């Protein structure tokens, strides 16, 4: 089975016109697919309205109990169900899921080292049998950034990590492509210049770009997950603008392709 894992973030979700444009493209995207979403911009806005101020470290959210309540309401409720409803309107039979639904993604609370991230989950296991069953039944999973520890505790989990974990787990038995869609044309040398796309990044290039602080903040976990996915058998990883997804599917030049350094391939 060929499966596409497609992840979108708050920079798409938070703008209705962009979101509707993306979903129209996504609905026509060929083959079996899974949509993974975060929604950090909306979660931060709702949190602030409730007096829960966001705290971020290297693009990852510190999640105390109040923050967990907010992100669960926003990710698993408001955003997830709106996406499902919009996909149903496009004749796509979608089903919204947290990691707790069907025990689809089990995590553990991240151990405290230099930073205490609070109720943040590190993924331990993906229930690929259930995913296979859903896809075989022509259901499209819409998976949000909430997982669980199988002991009754929900955990906030990076959506890029979820997309990568789904891709790597499914890649053991299927041909899987992983797409990270956001509001930029790809990984950029200059964030303010959409034409400064880096068309290809491998580990060596990535290390140099991080050293020069060209890549920082939220792009770091995105690329870390991309390289981990390739190492674990994912066929192809792409990062780019949501509206260019159809071009990426056709192999046309757009966005940034992530690949392993050649010496790692032997």
Secondary structure as UniProt FT lines:
FT   STRAND          2..8
FT   HELIX           10..13
FT   HELIX           16..27
FT   STRAND          32..37
FT   HELIX           40..49
FT   TURN            50..51
FT   STRAND          56..57
FT   TURN            58..59
FT   STRAND          60..61
FT   HELIX           65..71
FT   HELIX           72..79
FT   HELIX           80..89
FT   TURN            90..91
FT   STRAND          94..97
FT   TURN            99..100
FT   HELIX           101..103
FT   STRAND          105..109
FT   STRAND          120..126
FT   HELIX           128..136
FT   TURN            137..138
FT   STRAND          140..144
FT   STRAND          146..148
FT   STRAND          154..156
FT   HELIX           159..170
FT   TURN            171..173
FT   STRAND          175..182
FT   TURN            191..192
FT   TURN            194..195
FT   STRAND          200..201
FT   HELIX           203..211
FT   TURN            212..213
FT   HELIX           218..231
FT   TURN            232..233
FT   STRAND          236..241
FT   HELIX           242..244
FT   HELIX           245..249
FT   TURN            250..251
FT   STRAND          256..258
FT   HELIX           262..265
//
